[in-house]
Amino acid sequence: VTSRECVWINGELRDVDDARVSAFDHGLLVGDGVFETLRVYDGRPFAWTRHLVRLEHSADGLGLTVPERAVVRAAAAEVLEANALREARLRITVTGGVQPLGSERRATTPTLIVAASEVRSVAETIAVVVVPWARNERGATAGLKTVSYAENVRALAHAQARGAGEAVFPNTRDELCEATGSNVFVVDDGVVRTPPASSGCLLGVTRALVLELCAELGLPHEEATMPVEVLARADEVFLTSTVREVQAVTHVDGRALAHARGRVTRCLAEAFSALVARDLDP
Ligand SMILES: Cc1ncc(COP(=O)(O)O)c(C=O)c1O
């Protein structure tokens, strides 16, 4: 197996050109699968435990079985080593495996894929657009990290067509929910707020760490239900995700925020970098 382009698929490391899933794989056919994206810093995945816990939570939510943690971690280590990756994103995907051509899922071995690719530095700021579609906070997959991301693909293309880099969803009650691949925070009068689980958002690993950092730094913070319009009038807005870390929002729907990349956002971005440097599995 040559360097740079290897993935782990169903128990072995393979060259990417040689890595195949069945045409009957339920992940491919109906989006029946779950995944995690971890950030690899200097060759080592960050926050393994939290990501493995969430992978199992998402799988539970779909009634899927995830391979043993040790299997997943060993597969990841092999992929990172074979591809000689230092700064990377690591993707773990588990699907319902080979199934009939419909929604029914029978008992079978799940498909496990572990892949990685290099990450170049991410911009410190971003513009966002609120999309005209809702996250369904009452849906069967609300809060689960499933591979059914077509809504996110559509929403991100909508945002990019309007010159923005990320798309924000309201939920069916027009409350602030989340973005396609990140959680949303707003800062008002020094209080840091992010939507609660009941908004239908994914409980991001970075989101949880940022809330913990707020506590550590003595910054007032809460999980709060907010109308999506809060974005237009907040002092500061930022996104969090594994790959973006803490990213300041400069524009909402084409309008510049008065306090983009303000004091609280910068403070949390720095605190997050410091956390990564001191604790690989917080
Ligand atoms: C829909 C969605 N919301 C939020 C996040 C942020 O989660 P995390 O901080 O665990 O990467 C992600 C993941 O990238 C996501 O796909």
The ligand as an SDF file (V2000), in Angstrom:
LIG
                    3D

 16 16  0  0  0  0  0  0  0  0999 V2000
  -24.5970   19.5600   11.7670 C   0  0  0  0  0  0  0  0  0  0  0  0
  -23.3940   19.8030   12.6190 C   0  0  0  0  0  0  0  0  0  0  0  0
  -23.5100   20.6280   13.6800 N   0  0  0  0  0  0  0  0  0  0  0  0
  -22.4500   20.8930   14.4640 C   0  0  0  0  0  0  0  0  0  0  0  0
  -21.1930   20.3430   14.2170 C   0  0  0  0  0  0  0  0  0  0  0  0
  -20.0330   20.6870   15.1070 C   0  0  0  0  0  0  0  0  0  0  0  0
  -19.6750   19.5750   15.9070 O   0  0  0  0  0  0  0  0  0  0  0  0
  -18.1920   19.3000   16.3910 P   0  0  0  0  0  0  0  0  0  0  0  0
  -17.7790   20.4650   17.2300 O   0  0  0  0  0  0  0  0  0  0  0  0
  -18.3010   18.0570   17.1930 O   0  0  0  0  0  0  0  0  0  0  0  0
  -17.3390   19.1470   15.1890 O   0  0  0  0  0  0  0  0  0  0  0  0
  -21.0610   19.4710   13.1530 C   0  0  0  0  0  0  0  0  0  0  0  0
  -19.7990   18.7660   12.9140 C   0  0  0  0  0  0  0  0  0  0  0  0
  -18.8810   19.0640   12.2980 O   0  0  0  0  0  0  0  0  0  0  0  0
  -22.1720   19.2020   12.3180 C   0  0  0  0  0  0  0  0  0  0  0  0
  -22.0550   18.3800   11.2700 O   0  0  0  0  0  0  0  0  0  0  0  0
  1  2  1  0
  2  3  1  0
  2 15  2  0
  3  4  2  0
  4  5  1  0
  5  6  1  0
  5 12  2  0
  6  7  1  0
  7  8  1  0
  8  9  2  0
  8 10  1  0
  8 11  1  0
 12 13  1  0
 12 15  1  0
 13 14  2  0
 15 16  1  0
M  END
$$$$
